[in-house]
Amino acid sequence: MAKHLGKDTTKKNDVNVSSPLRSEFGHFDAVYVDSFEQYQRKDYYKILAQNKKSVNLWAWKNDKANAEFAIICADKSLEDVFVTLSDLTSRSAVMDSKNVKVSFIKDVKAYTGHAGWYANNPANFMPRGEREYYPEVIYSDGPVSILENSFRLVLLEIRTPKEIEAGLYSGSVTISAKNADKTVTLNYELEIIDAAMPDTENYLFDVEYWSHPYNVAYYYGVKPFSDEHIGILKQHMSLYKSLGGHAITASIVEEAWGGQTYGGNNKIHYPSMIKWIKSREGQWIYDYSDFDKWVQMNKEIGIADKIICYSMMPWNNVVSYYDESKKKMMRLRANPANANRYNGIWTPFLRDFVKHMDERGWFDSAYVGFDERRNMGAALDLISTIKNKDGKTLKVSAAFNDFKHNASIFNRLNYASVGLQQIRDNLQDFKSEVKSRRDKGQETTMYTATEHVPNSFTRSIPAESYWTIMFAGSLNATGFLRWAFDAWVKDPLEESTHWSFPAGDCFLVYPSSREDKARESKFTLRLAKLDEGVRDVNKLYLMRQAGGKIEKEVDDLFSLVKGDREDCYEFYTMSKTNIWGRKAKWLTEDGKRDMLTDMKKIKEKILEISKEYSKREKK
């Protein structure tokens, strides 16, 4: 049975049915397109003008290569469209087709502006203004239906085994349809370099995508941290692990970020995994049930070597708890400006938390996390006074932008992330900090967020995501951070628009349809390019360790990555369309073109260095 991937995903384009271009290929055809670029429904003629029937790809061993193609429909709709994969063959070896995956890409509707900030839109009014469809979700291997005068994008992904023989492999994909006599075949060549990527847990450059496991439960309508929820989360977080993620997000208070995320019909959008309870006798009790299930599951997957706990400074400094004597939820305000009150509230928690982490054997993985907060000194001072059974104190992590003028705090952070624009404004100082912190065993990452440009929103072209990681690599950062992995809106597969942030800002993966039997999370095209960038930066970091000529070539390549100014790639500012909104920044067509050109050159150069590196490794 053919599947439509969501509502109206193959909507007819407004095109000239008698176009001579289409008469050349009959009812349908297929061509390769540029996976760095973005193709919307309105780009039908742009796709139609393509004629690329083969493509050259490359990868290391234990790596991935990908390409994108479009199936183009003329004046007849196609039913049950599916793709058949060949094995890959070289002169002396065969790679089984099980290492190849194709996925039809689903369009999602998105608001084209910037919805504004939560503080200016407390009622969560959805923005009014123009929406467009964008290719977003790497959804399913089909089969699908494609309506006449439209096209469907498909992602081809090849995973190279660790033990595969290096060399040049040939493969093909063949597209068929139930109601078409013809088939279309696209060929590709894959050059496997004689060098091996490390497993993701051994990456030299990793990612941290903040997660929202409660939102996963809300979306699927299951009880948080029930067996059913845990089953869904295992696939969900295994996908995160495959990207190089290993730090997990844990909440220790209700609404650590002020309720910005979608929370279904729940009053609390992001609950605390640790429930604060005040007994009838006035004693503090802490229920770790959700927290323990979350951490244990991730430990079993092989991640959670960092458990980032948010936060001892929640937005508005509010701590909610259940009062047994009053039988209702109560609130405390724990402002670090009032040290006595702040310490009085947090000291009992920290002592109990440290003891619990010792008992579970998780203490060395635990970090107290802070999100762009000022006046952190009181919290850090208190943390430093609470020691575990071995005399250690909890480590500290923060997204922290004031690294230049507040070095006394920044230097105390074991793990720190700085925003793109703050890095640009203080580029040389940031690079010096990265080097200094590396020497002291401290990690320093870059993050992107709303109003940064380039970015990884629904509307952003995929090349922007790849550039983002390349720029972070050029800074010698230890990784990349982003909010968020999965803070889905109400019906994300229909529309990615958020009431406070640019569409797609709050999630890099999508859920499956609620009706699907298999409940599994799916890549976006932008996440696929973030992942490609992460793998390529890891190649570069690894090759740089070889020293000599190759080290210089890697450094020279990183010096080519433009990004020291916001206008390195031309952008325009879109005026707000709602009273509470903010201006949106998007690359111009010239900016997109320049970025596409630059990123292709970067990819070509990485291939050149990889070939030199593989020859050196053989000696």
N, C-alpha and C positions, 0 to 999 in steps of 0.2 A: 504494500500500500504506500503510495507516495506521500511524503510529508511536506506540508508548508511550514517552514521554520518560523512560527509566530504569525501574527496577523498581517496580511497585506505585504509580505516581504518581496513579492515578485510583481509589484504594481507596474502596469504598463507605462512606458515612457511616451512622452509626446513627441513622436518622431514621424518622419515621412516614410510610410509603409512601402512606397515604391522606390526606395533608395537603391541606386545601381550598385552600391557597395555590397548590399546584402544579397543581391541576385547572384553574386558570384559563388556563394557558399550554400545555397539552397536553404533548407529549414534551419540549420544550426551549424555553428562552428565553435572552435575553442582556440585561444591564443594565450601565451604567457604575457603577464603584465609586471610592472615594477612593484615589488613587495614593500618598497620604502614609500611609495606614493599612496594616495587615497582616491578611491573611485566611488563616487556616489551615483545614484540612479540617473541623475541628469548628465552623466558622463558617457552615455550610451554611444554617441558618435566617436568619442575619444577612444573607447574600447574597440569600436568597429574598425577604426583606422589601424589597429595593431595587426601585425602579421607574423609575430614571432612564434615559431613552431618548435623550437628547441632552445635549451638554456644550459649554460655551463655553471656548475655549482662546485663548492669545495668545502671540506671539513677536516678536522683532525679526527683521530680515533677517539671513541668515547665522547662524541660530539653530536651536533645536529646541523643539518643544512635545510634551508627551506626556499620554496619558490611559490609564486602565486599565479594562477591562471583564471581566465574568465570563460564561461560557457555562454555563447551569444545566441540568442533566439531571433529568428526573423519573423515571418508572418504566420507561424504556427506554434502553438503552445506545445511544450514537451511534457510528457508524463513519465514518472518513474525513471528519472535521470540518475545514472550511477556511474562509478568510475572503477575500472579494472586495473590492477597494478601488476607490472611484470617484476620478476627477479632482476637484480642488477648483476651484470657480468663484466669481468675484466678478462685479460688474456689468460689468467691462471686461477681465477677465483670467482665465486658466486656469493652474492649477498642476498639472503632470502627476502622476499617482498614483505614479510612480517615486520621488517624494520622500517617500512614506509607507511605513512598514514596520510589520507586525504580527508579534509573537512570542508563542508560547505559553510560559507560565512553568512551569518544572519545580520540584516540591517536592524538598527535601533533608532528610534526617533529621539532627537535631542534639541533642547533650547540652544540657540546660537549665541546668546549673550552671556552675561555674568549675573547670576541671581542675587548676589549681595552677601552680607554677613548675617549670621544668626542673630547677633545683638540688635540688628536693625530690622529683623523680621521674626519676632518672637512667636507670631501666630502661624508661622510656617506656610504663608501664602505662596502658592506656586507662581512662578513668573509668567507674565503675559507677554507674548511676543512671538517672533518667528521660530518655528521648528523645522528641522530638516532630518532626512534619514541619512545615517552614516553606517558604513560597514564596520561592525564591531565584534561580533561573537564568533569565534572559531567553534562552530556548533556541533555538527554531526556529519557522519559519512554518508548520510542519505538512506534511500533514494529520495529525491525531491521532485517537485514540479516547477517548471519555469514557464511563465506566461510569454506570449508572443511579444516581440519588440522590446525585450528586456534582456538582462544578463545576470548571471550568478557567479560570484567570485568563489574560488576554491583554493585552500592552502594545501600545499604539498610539503610534507615534513619527513626527512630521512634521518633516522638515528643510526649512528655508526657504532658497531660493537667495539669493545676494547681490543679484542684479539684479531680484528679484521686485517687482512693483508693490505698494505698501502698500494695505491695504483689508481688507474683511471677506469671507472665503471660506467656502463651504459644502462639506462633503464627507460621505461615508457609508462605513460598512463593512457588508457583508452576510454573515451566517453561514449556511452550508449544511452538510448532512451527506448521505452516500451513501444512508443508509437512512431519510431523513426527507423527506416531501413539502414541508413548509413551509420557509421561510427567515425569518430575523430580520434586520432592518436597524436599525442605530444611526446617528444623525446627529450631526454636530458642526459648529461654526462656529469658524473660526480668524481672529482679528484680527491682521494683520501690521502692526506699528508701523513708522512711517517713520523708522527708525534702524537702523544696521548694527552687528552685533557684530564685533569684530576677529577675525582668524584666531587660532587657538590659540597660535601662536608669538609673538603680540604681546599676549598677555594681560597685564593689570596685576596680576592675582592668579592664581598658577599652582599646580600640585600636584606633589608628589614622592612617588611610590609606589615603595618599594624593591622591586627585582625579583630573581628567582631563576632565571636562565636554565638552570642545570643541572637544576633540578627539572622544567622543561618537558621536557628530554631524558629524565629518568628516567621521567616519566609515559608518554611515547609510545614509550619503548624505543628511542631513537635515540642515536647517538654524539654526545656534546657537541661542538657547533660544526662538525659535519659539514655538508655541503651541505643535507641533509634537515632538520637542526636549524635552520640559518639560514633556510630557507624557512618553517618554522613560526614562527620568531621575528619575521619581517618583519611578518606580520599581527598577531601578539601585541603588538609594540611600536608598530605604527601605531595600534592601538586606544589605547594609552597616550598617544600624541601627540594623538589626538583629544580627550583629556580636559584638555589643557593641560599635560601632562607633558613635560619636556625634559631634566631631570637624570637620568642613568642611574647604576645601582649597579654597581660593579666590585669584585671581591675581589682583594686583593694578598697575602693569607695564607690558609692553610686554616682553616676554621671561625672566621671573624672574630667570630661571635656565639655561640660555644660549642656548636655542633651542635644548636640548638633546633629547627631545621626538619626536616621529613620528608626523607629522603634515599634512598628505595627500599631496596635491600639493600646500599647502599654504606657502607663504614666512615666515609668522610668525607661528611657531608651537604651541605656547601657548600664545594666546593674553591676553591683559589686560581686565579684566571685567569692569574696569573704564577707559573710554577713555579720554585722556588728549588732550585738544584743546586750542590753543592760538588764541584769537579773533583778528580781524583786528585792534582793538584798543590796542592790546598788553595785554589784560586781560586773566587770566587763567580761563577756563571753564572745568568742570569735568562732564562727562556723565555717570551716574550710572545705565543705563538701564539694561545691562546684570547682573551686580552685584546685583541689587535689585531683579530681577527675580530669580536668583540663591539662594540668601539668603531666600527670601520669600517662595520658594518651599520647602527648607529644614526645615524651621521653621514649615511649615504646616505638614510635615512628623513627626515632633517631635524631630528633632536634631538641630544642629547649635547653641548650647549653647556656642560654641567656633567658631568664624569666624576668621581663621588664614589667615592674609592678607600678601601675598608675592609680593614684598619685598622692603623695603627702601634701601636695598643693593643688587640689582640684580647683577648677574654675569656681570663683566666688567663695572658695575656702570652706565649703559646706561639707560636713560629714553627717550622713543619715544613719540612724540606728533604730532598732526595734526595742521599745520600752515594755518589758513584761508586766510591770505594775500598771501601766496605763493602757496596755494592749493596743498600741498603735505606733506608727513610725514617728520619730522625732528627729530634729535637726540641731546640730551644733555648728557654730562658726569658729573655725580654727585658723585665725589669721596669724601668720608668723611674725607680724609686727608686734604682737603681744606675746612675747616669748614665754611667759609663765603659763598663760592659758593654753598656748599652742603645745608646749611640752606636756602639760597636764593631760591633754587629750591623746597625744600621739605616743607618749612613753609606754603606757600599758600595752598598746597595740604592738609597738616594735619589740618589746620584750617577749610577748607571746609569739609573734611572727618568727623571730629569730630562733626561739626554742622549737617551733614547729618545723622550720626548715632544717634544723639540725636533725630532728627525729626522722624526717623523711629522706635525709641524705642529699638535700637539694641546696644547702646553704651557698655553696660556691657558685651556683648558677643564678642566684638571686640578685637583682638590681632594683633599686628604687628609681622610678622613672619620673621625669618632669618634662612638661611640654611648654616651651617658650614662656617660662615664668621668671618674673623678677623677684628680688629679695629672697633668694634661695638660701642665703647664709644660715639663717636660724634652723632650717630643716637639715642642712648638712652638718651643722654643729651637733644637733641632737642625734643624728644617725651615728656620728663618730663616737658617741658615748655608750652605745649599746653593743656589747660584744657577745660573740657566741662562745661555745664551749672551748674553742681553740684560740680565743682572744682576738678573733677577726671581727671586722665590722662589715656591714652590707656595702656592696658596690653601688655606684650611682651612675645613672644614665640621663641624658637630657638632650632634647632639641633646644639649642641655645644659640641665639644670634649675636649676643653682645660679647663675643669672644675677645675683641680687641680692647674694649674699655672696661671690661670686668674680668680681667685675667685671673684674679684671685679665686673666683668661682669656677671659671673654665678649667683651670689647672687641677681642680679637685674632682673633675668628672672622669671616671674610668672610661666612659663611652659617650662620645658627644657627636651631635649632628648639627650642621650649620646650613641655613637656607641659601639657595642659589644667588639671590640678589645681594645678600650680605657678603657672600664670598666675592662677588664681582667688585663690590665697593671697597674691599680690603684684600685684593687678590694676593699680593706678595706676603702680607702678614699671615693670611690663611695658609699658604704653602709652607711658610716657616713653622707655623703651629703644627701642621701635619707631621713635618719631619721631627720636630722636637718631641711631640707626643709619641710618635713611633719609637723613638729612642728610649722612651720611658715605659713602653709597653701599653700605652693608651691608644684607643681606637678613635678615629675621626672620620665621619662620613658626611656626605652632602645630601640634602633633601630638596625636593621641589614641592611647591604648594600653590594654592590659588594665587592668581595674578603674576606668577612667574611666566616668562616666555623665553624660549620655547617650553613646551610642557607635554603632558600625556593625558589630555582630556579626550572625550569622544570626538570632538571636532579636530583635534590635532592630527597632522599627518604622521604615519608610523615612523618616518625618519626622525621626528623630534624626540621620540623615545630613545632611539639608538644614539642620537647626538648627546642626550642627557647623560647616558652612562659613559660615553667617550670623554665628555668634559670632566666628569667626576674622576675618571682614570687619569686624565691629564694633570689633575691636582695631586696625584699620588694618594688619594683618599683610600681608606680601608673598605669602603662600601658605599651603598646608597640606601636612603630611607624614604619611605613615602606613606602617607595616610591616604588611602587605606586599601587593604586587600579586598574587603568584602562588605563594606558598609552600604548594602544595597538599599535602593529606594523601594517604594511599594511594589511596582511591577516593572522591574528592571529590563526584562526581555521585550517590553513594549516601548518604554521610554526611560532614558537615563538622567533626565532633568532632576535637579535637586533644588530645594527652596533657598539654599544659602550659598551654593558653590557652583562653579561651572559644571556642566553635564559630564558625568563620568569621573569627576574628581575623586569621589569617595570609594570607587571600587575598580580593581584591575581584572577581576574575574567575574563571571556571571554564573548564576545557578542554572540548572536544567529547568524545564517546565515543571510546574507542580504536578502535572498529570503524568509525567514520565515515570516509568518504573525505576529506572536507574537515576538516583539523585546524586549528581556529580557536578562539580564546578568546572567551568570551561574558560580557557584563555580568551583574552581580547587580542586583536591585532597589535594594539599598542604594547600589551604585556609581552607578546612574542618578540617584539623588537627590543624592549628592555632586556629580555632574556638573551637575545642575540648579542646585545652590547655587553652584558655581564660576561658571557662566555668569551667574547673577543678581548675584553680587558684582562680577563684571567690568562688568556694566551700571551698577551703582551707583558703582563707582570712576570709570568713564568719565563718567557724568553729573555727578558731583561736581566734575569739572574745569571744568564750565560756569560755576561760581561763582554768586554771587547767591542768589536764592530757591531754585533747584534744589539748590545745595550744601547749604543749610540743611535742605531737606527730606530729603536723603540722610542727613545727620548725625542728624536727628530720628528717621528710620527705624532707623538703627543703634542709637540709644539705647533703642529698644523691645525689642531682642533680649536676653532674659533669659539670665543665665548666670554672674553673678558669684559665685553660691554653688552648691555641689553639689546642694542641695535646692531650687533654683529650680523644678525639676519633681520632684514627689514620687516617691521611689523606695523600694524595700525591699531589705533585705540577706538573701540566701539563705544559710543555713548550709552549710558544706562537707559533701559527702557521701562524701569519700574522705580517707584518712589524710593524704595529701600535698596535698590540695586547699586552695583559698582560698575565701573568701566571695564570692558573686556579687552584683552590684548590677543591678537591673532596674527600669525605670519601673513604677509602679503603674498601674492603670487610670485613676485620676484624673490622674496625671502624663501619661499618653499623651493623654488627652482635652484637657488644657490645652495641651500642645504642638501638637496638631493644630489647635486653635483659633488659637493664636498664629501658626503658620506660614502658615495660610491668610490671616490678616490681613496678614502681611508680603508675601505674593504679591500681594494686592490693592493694597497701597500701592506696590509696585514698578511695577505696571501704571499707576497714576495718575501717578507721577513720569515714567514713560516717555512717556506721552502729552504731558505738558507739555514734556518735553525735545524730542520730535520736532517740536512746533510751533515751539519756539525755534530749532531747527536749520534750519527752512525759511526763517526770516526773513533 
